[in-house]
Amino acid sequence: MASLSLGLNLSRKKGATRTGAVERKNLITVCRFSVKTLIDRSCFETIDDSSPEFINFVSILEQILSHRLKGKKPPSLHHSFGAMLHHSY
């Protein structure tokens, strides 16, 4: 019985992880669209803090920051050189 509950917990964690990944991907997609809309609108008129496009962009950015989304970092050269020097002793 314990293995059954453990399996259910693992499937819930997988589902939550998958749901979180989909939500992050959707937020990034909506943010890209919002930036494009904001840039397009700025070509024709001045954007200020009361324009709907700007308010939409800021609210999406707030959601991204509240989810603590980060971009992918490239591998650090300093770290890889440190690892090589450490192992060469």
DSSP file (Angstrom, degrees, kcal/mol; ACC not computed):
  #  RESIDUE AA STRUCTURE BP1 BP2  ACC     N-H-->O    O-->H-N    N-H-->O    O-->H-N    TCO  KAPPA ALPHA  PHI   PSI    X-CA   Y-CA   Z-CA
    1    1 A M     >        0   0    0      0, 0.0     4,-1.9     0, 0.0     5,-0.2   0.000 360.0 360.0 360.0 -35.2    0.0    0.0    0.0
    2    2 A A  H  >  +     0   0    0      1,-0.2     4,-2.3     2,-0.2     5,-0.2   0.882 360.0  53.0 -66.7 -37.1    2.9    2.4    0.8
    3    3 A S  H  > S+     0   0    0      1,-0.2     4,-2.2     2,-0.2    -1,-0.2   0.853 106.5  53.7 -67.1 -32.2    4.4    1.8   -2.7
    4    4 A L  H  > S+     0   0    0      2,-0.2     4,-1.9     1,-0.2    -1,-0.2   0.923 110.6  45.1 -66.2 -44.2    1.0    2.8   -4.3
    5    5 A S  H  X S+     0   0    0     -4,-1.9     4,-2.2     2,-0.2    -2,-0.2   0.868 111.7  53.3 -68.6 -34.5    0.9    6.0   -2.3
    6    6 A L  H  X S+     0   0    0     -4,-2.3     4,-2.2     2,-0.2    -2,-0.2   0.909 108.5  50.1 -64.4 -41.2    4.5    6.7   -3.2
    7    7 A G  H  X S+     0   0    0     -4,-2.2     4,-2.1     1,-0.2    -2,-0.2   0.879 109.8  50.4 -63.6 -38.7    3.7    6.2   -6.9
    8    8 A L  H  X S+     0   0    0     -4,-1.9     4,-2.1     2,-0.2    -1,-0.2   0.893 109.4  51.1 -66.7 -39.3    0.8    8.6   -6.7
    9    9 A N  H  X S+     0   0    0     -4,-2.2     4,-2.3     2,-0.2    -2,-0.2   0.904 110.2  49.6 -64.3 -40.4    3.0   11.2   -5.0
   10   10 A L  H  X S+     0   0    0     -4,-2.2     4,-2.4     1,-0.2    -2,-0.2   0.903 110.6  49.3 -65.3 -40.5    5.6   10.9   -7.8
   11   11 A S  H  X S+     0   0    0     -4,-2.1     4,-2.4     2,-0.2    -1,-0.2   0.865 110.6  51.0 -68.1 -34.0    2.9   11.2  -10.5
   12   12 A R  H  X S+     0   0    0     -4,-2.1     4,-2.7     2,-0.2    -2,-0.2   0.911 110.3  49.2 -66.1 -41.5    1.5   14.3   -8.8
   13   13 A K  H  X S+     0   0    0     -4,-2.3     4,-2.6     2,-0.2    -2,-0.2   0.912 111.7  48.9 -64.2 -41.6    5.0   15.8   -8.6
   14   14 A K  H  X S+     0   0    0     -4,-2.4     4,-2.7     2,-0.2    -1,-0.2   0.921 112.4  48.6 -62.3 -43.2    5.6   15.1  -12.3
   15   15 A G  H  X S+     0   0    0     -4,-2.4     4,-2.6     2,-0.2    -2,-0.2   0.899 112.3  48.1 -63.5 -41.2    2.2   16.6  -13.1
   16   16 A A  H  X S+     0   0    0     -4,-2.7     4,-2.5     2,-0.2    -2,-0.2   0.895 112.7  48.7 -66.7 -39.9    3.0   19.7  -11.1
   17   17 A T  H  X S+     0   0    0     -4,-2.6     4,-2.3     2,-0.2    -2,-0.2   0.922 113.2  47.1 -64.8 -43.8    6.4   20.1  -12.7
   18   18 A R  H  X S+     0   0    0     -4,-2.7     4,-2.3     2,-0.2    -2,-0.2   0.910 112.3  49.9 -64.3 -42.4    4.9   19.7  -16.2
   19   19 A T  H  X S+     0   0    0     -4,-2.6     4,-2.4     1,-0.2    -2,-0.2   0.908 111.1  49.6 -62.9 -42.1    2.1   22.2  -15.4
   20   20 A G  H  X S+     0   0    0     -4,-2.5     4,-2.5     2,-0.2    -1,-0.2   0.894 110.3  50.4 -63.3 -40.2    4.8   24.7  -14.1
   21   21 A A  H  X S+     0   0    0     -4,-2.3     4,-2.4     2,-0.2    -2,-0.2   0.904 111.4  47.8 -65.6 -41.2    6.8   24.2  -17.2
   22   22 A V  H  X S+     0   0    0     -4,-2.3     4,-2.5     2,-0.2    -2,-0.2   0.906 111.6  50.9 -65.4 -41.1    3.8   24.8  -19.5
   23   23 A E  H  X S+     0   0    0     -4,-2.4     4,-2.3     2,-0.2    -2,-0.2   0.912 111.0  47.9 -64.1 -42.0    2.9   27.9  -17.4
   24   24 A R  H  X S+     0   0    0     -4,-2.5     4,-2.3     2,-0.2    -2,-0.2   0.924 112.0  49.8 -63.3 -43.9    6.4   29.3  -17.7
   25   25 A K  H  X S+     0   0    0     -4,-2.4     4,-2.2     1,-0.2    -2,-0.2   0.910 111.3  49.2 -61.9 -42.2    6.5   28.7  -21.4
   26   26 A N  H  X S+     0   0    0     -4,-2.5     4,-2.7     2,-0.2     5,-0.2   0.898 109.4  52.1 -64.5 -40.7    3.1   30.4  -21.9
   27   27 A L  H  X S+     0   0    0     -4,-2.3     4,-2.3     1,-0.2    -2,-0.2   0.917 110.7  47.7 -61.8 -42.8    4.2   33.4  -19.8
   28   28 A I  H  X S+     0   0    0     -4,-2.3     4,-2.4     2,-0.2    -1,-0.2   0.908 112.2  49.8 -65.3 -41.4    7.3   33.8  -22.0
   29   29 A T  H  X S+     0   0    0     -4,-2.2     4,-2.1     1,-0.2    -2,-0.2   0.923 112.1  47.1 -62.7 -45.0    5.3   33.5  -25.2
   30   30 A V  H  X S+     0   0    0     -4,-2.7     4,-2.4     1,-0.2    -1,-0.2   0.874 110.7  53.3 -65.1 -36.6    2.7   36.1  -24.0
   31   31 A C  H  X S+     0   0    0     -4,-2.3     4,-2.5    -5,-0.2    -2,-0.2   0.918 107.5  50.4 -64.8 -43.0    5.6   38.4  -23.0
   32   32 A R  H  X S+     0   0    0     -4,-2.4     4,-2.3     1,-0.2    -2,-0.2   0.929 112.0  47.6 -59.2 -45.1    7.2   38.2  -26.5
   33   33 A F  H  X S+     0   0    0     -4,-2.1     4,-2.4     1,-0.2    -1,-0.2   0.895 111.2  51.6 -63.0 -40.3    3.8   39.0  -28.0
   34   34 A S  H  X S+     0   0    0     -4,-2.4     4,-2.5     2,-0.2    -2,-0.2   0.891 109.2  49.7 -64.6 -40.6    3.4   41.9  -25.6
   35   35 A V  H  X S+     0   0    0     -4,-2.5     4,-2.6     2,-0.2     5,-0.2   0.921 110.9  49.7 -64.9 -43.5    6.8   43.3  -26.5
   36   36 A K  H  X S+     0   0    0     -4,-2.3     4,-2.7     2,-0.2    -2,-0.2   0.916 112.2  47.9 -61.2 -42.8    6.1   43.1  -30.2
   37   37 A T  H  X S+     0   0    0     -4,-2.4     4,-2.5     2,-0.2    -2,-0.2   0.908 111.5  50.4 -63.5 -42.3    2.7   44.9  -29.7
   38   38 A L  H  X S+     0   0    0     -4,-2.5     4,-1.8     2,-0.2    -2,-0.2   0.904 112.6  46.3 -63.4 -42.4    4.4   47.5  -27.6
   39   39 A I  H  X S+     0   0    0     -4,-2.6     4,-0.9     2,-0.2    -2,-0.2   0.923 112.6  50.0 -67.0 -44.3    7.1   48.1  -30.2
   40   40 A D  H >X S+     0   0    0     -4,-2.7     3,-0.7     1,-0.2     4,-0.6   0.921 112.1  47.4 -59.7 -44.3    4.5   48.2  -33.0
   41   41 A R  H >X S+     0   0    0     -4,-2.5     4,-2.0     1,-0.2     3,-1.0   0.856 105.6  59.2 -66.6 -34.7    2.4   50.7  -31.2
   42   42 A S  H 3< S+     0   0    0     -4,-1.8    -1,-0.2     1,-0.3    -2,-0.2   0.714  95.2  64.9 -69.9 -18.1    5.4   52.9  -30.4
   43   43 A C  H << S+     0   0    0     -4,-0.9    -1,-0.3    -3,-0.7    -2,-0.2   0.795 113.2  31.9 -70.2 -26.9    6.1   53.3  -34.1
   44   44 A F  H << S+     0   0    0     -3,-1.0     2,-0.3    -4,-0.6    -2,-0.2   0.720 128.9  10.6-104.1 -26.2    2.8   55.2  -34.5
   45   45 A E  S  < S-     0   0    0     -4,-2.0     2,-0.3     0, 0.0    -1,-0.2  -0.977  82.4 -88.1-151.2 161.6    2.3   57.0  -31.2
   46   46 A T        -     0   0    0     -2,-0.3     2,-0.5    -3,-0.1    -3,-0.1  -0.528  39.0-139.6 -73.9 134.7    4.1   57.9  -28.0
   47   47 A I        +     0   0    0     -2,-0.3     2,-0.2    -5,-0.1    -1,-0.0  -0.837  27.4 170.7 -97.5 128.0    3.8   55.3  -25.3
   48   48 A D    >   -     0   0    0     -2,-0.5     3,-1.6     0, 0.0     6,-0.2  -0.698  51.4 -87.2-124.2-177.2    3.3   56.5  -21.8
   49   49 A D  T 3  S+     0   0    0      1,-0.3    -2,-0.0    -2,-0.2     0, 0.0   0.540 122.7  56.3 -73.5  -3.7    2.5   54.8  -18.5
   50   50 A S  T 3  S+     0   0    0      4,-0.0    -1,-0.3     5,-0.0    -3,-0.0   0.443  78.7 111.3-103.0  -0.7   -1.3   55.0  -19.1
   51   51 A S  S <> S-     0   0    0     -3,-1.6     4,-2.2     1,-0.1     5,-0.2  -0.502  71.7-130.0 -74.3 142.5   -1.3   53.2  -22.5
   52   52 A P  H  > S+     0   0    0      0, 0.0     4,-2.3     0, 0.0     5,-0.2   0.843 106.3  55.3 -61.4 -34.8   -3.0   49.8  -22.5
   53   53 A E  H  > S+     0   0    0      2,-0.2     4,-2.3     1,-0.2   -15,-0.2   0.910 109.7  46.0 -65.3 -41.4    0.0   48.1  -24.2
   54   54 A F  H  > S+     0   0    0     -6,-0.2     4,-2.7     2,-0.2     5,-0.2   0.915 112.1  50.3 -67.9 -42.6    2.4   49.3  -21.6
   55   55 A I  H  X S+     0   0    0     -4,-2.2     4,-2.1     1,-0.2    -2,-0.2   0.902 111.6  49.4 -62.0 -40.8    0.1   48.3  -18.7
   56   56 A N  H  X S+     0   0    0     -4,-2.3     4,-2.1     2,-0.2    -2,-0.2   0.926 111.5  48.8 -62.8 -45.9   -0.3   44.9  -20.3
   57   57 A F  H  X S+     0   0    0     -4,-2.3     4,-2.6     1,-0.2    -2,-0.2   0.922 111.6  48.8 -60.7 -45.4    3.5   44.5  -20.7
   58   58 A V  H  X S+     0   0    0     -4,-2.7     4,-2.2     1,-0.2    -1,-0.2   0.881 110.5  50.6 -65.4 -38.1    4.2   45.6  -17.1
   59   59 A S  H  X S+     0   0    0     -4,-2.1     4,-1.8    -5,-0.2    -1,-0.2   0.889 111.8  47.6 -68.0 -37.2    1.6   43.2  -15.7
   60   60 A I  H  X S+     0   0    0     -4,-2.1     4,-2.3     2,-0.2    -2,-0.2   0.914 111.4  50.9 -67.3 -42.0    3.1   40.3  -17.7
   61   61 A L  H  X S+     0   0    0     -4,-2.6     4,-2.5     1,-0.2    -2,-0.2   0.888 107.7  53.5 -61.6 -39.0    6.6   41.3  -16.5
   62   62 A E  H  X S+     0   0    0     -4,-2.2     4,-2.2     2,-0.2    -1,-0.2   0.901 108.5  49.7 -61.9 -41.2    5.3   41.3  -12.9
   63   63 A Q  H  X S+     0   0    0     -4,-1.8     4,-1.5     2,-0.2    -2,-0.2   0.905 110.3  50.4 -64.1 -41.4    4.0   37.7  -13.4
   64   64 A I  H  <>S+     0   0    0     -4,-2.3     5,-1.8     1,-0.2     4,-0.4   0.927 112.3  46.6 -63.0 -44.7    7.3   36.6  -14.8
   65   65 A L  H ><5S+     0   0    0     -4,-2.5     3,-0.8     1,-0.2    -1,-0.2   0.858 108.9  54.5 -67.7 -34.1    9.2   38.1  -11.9
   66   66 A S  H 3<5S+     0   0    0     -4,-2.2    -1,-0.2     1,-0.2    -2,-0.2   0.794 108.9  48.9 -70.2 -25.8    6.8   36.6   -9.3
   67   67 A H  T 3<5S-     0   0    0     -4,-1.5    -1,-0.2    -3,-0.3    -2,-0.2   0.489 108.9-130.2 -86.8  -4.2    7.4   33.2  -10.8
   68   68 A R  T < 5 -     0   0    0     -3,-0.8     2,-0.2    -4,-0.4    -3,-0.2   0.899  37.7-177.9  56.2  45.8   11.2   33.8  -10.7
   69   69 A L      < -     0   0    0     -5,-1.8     2,-0.3   -45,-0.0    -1,-0.2  -0.546   2.9-171.7 -75.6 139.1   11.8   32.8  -14.2
   70   70 A K        -     0   0    0     -2,-0.2     2,-0.1     3,-0.0     3,-0.1  -0.945  21.1-117.8-129.9 150.7   15.3   33.0  -15.4
   71   71 A G        -     0   0    0     -2,-0.3     2,-0.4     1,-0.1     0, 0.0  -0.347  44.9 -86.5 -77.8 167.9   16.9   32.6  -18.8
   72   72 A K        -     0   0    0     -2,-0.1    -1,-0.1     1,-0.0     0, 0.0  -0.626  43.4-139.5 -77.2 131.4   19.4   29.8  -19.5
   73   73 A K        -     0   0    0     -2,-0.4     3,-0.1    -3,-0.1    -1,-0.0  -0.726  14.4-121.8 -91.7 138.8   22.9   30.7  -18.5
   74   74 A P        -     0   0    0      0, 0.0    -1,-0.0     0, 0.0     2,-0.0  -0.429  45.7 -84.2 -70.8 155.7   25.8   29.7  -20.8
   75   75 A P        -     0   0    0      0, 0.0     2,-0.4     0, 0.0     3,-0.1  -0.338  47.9-116.1 -62.0 141.6   28.4   27.6  -19.1
   76   76 A S     >  -     0   0    0      1,-0.2     4,-1.6    -3,-0.1     5,-0.1  -0.636  13.6-155.3 -82.9 130.9   31.0   29.6  -17.2
   77   77 A L  H  > S+     0   0    0     -2,-0.4     4,-2.6     2,-0.2     5,-0.3   0.868  95.7  58.1 -70.0 -36.1   34.6   29.5  -18.5
   78   78 A H  H  > S+     0   0    0      1,-0.2     4,-2.3     2,-0.2    -1,-0.2   0.912 106.4  48.2 -60.5 -42.5   35.8   30.4  -15.0
   79   79 A H  H  > S+     0   0    0      2,-0.2     4,-2.2     1,-0.2    -1,-0.2   0.920 112.2  48.0 -65.1 -43.9   34.1   27.3  -13.5
   80   80 A S  H  X S+     0   0    0     -4,-1.6     4,-1.9     1,-0.2    -2,-0.2   0.879 112.7  48.2 -68.9 -36.0   35.5   25.0  -16.2
   81   81 A F  H  X S+     0   0    0     -4,-2.6     4,-2.7     2,-0.2     5,-0.2   0.895 110.8  52.2 -68.4 -38.2   39.0   26.3  -15.8
   82   82 A G  H  X S+     0   0    0     -4,-2.3     4,-2.2    -5,-0.3    -2,-0.2   0.893 109.1  49.7 -62.0 -39.7   38.8   26.0  -12.0
   83   83 A A  H  X S+     0   0    0     -4,-2.2     4,-1.8     2,-0.2    -1,-0.2   0.887 111.7  48.5 -67.6 -38.6   37.6   22.4  -12.4
   84   84 A M  H  X S+     0   0    0     -4,-1.9     4,-1.3     2,-0.2    -2,-0.2   0.924 112.4  47.9 -67.5 -43.6   40.6   21.6  -14.7
   85   85 A L  H  < S+     0   0    0     -4,-2.7     4,-0.5     1,-0.2     3,-0.2   0.891 110.5  52.3 -65.0 -38.2   43.1   23.2  -12.4
   86   86 A H  H >< S+     0   0    0     -4,-2.2     3,-0.7     1,-0.2    -1,-0.2   0.899 113.1  43.6 -64.3 -40.3   41.7   21.4   -9.4
   87   87 A H  H 3< S+     0   0    0     -4,-1.8    -1,-0.2     1,-0.2    -2,-0.2   0.645 102.2  67.7 -82.0 -14.3   42.0   18.0  -11.1
   88   88 A S  T 3<        0   0    0     -4,-1.3    -1,-0.2     1,-0.2    -2,-0.2   0.571 360.0 360.0 -84.0  -6.8   45.4   18.6  -12.6
   89   89 A Y    <         0   0    0     -3,-0.7    -1,-0.2    -4,-0.5    -2,-0.1   0.501 360.0 360.0 -75.0 360.0   47.1   18.6   -9.2
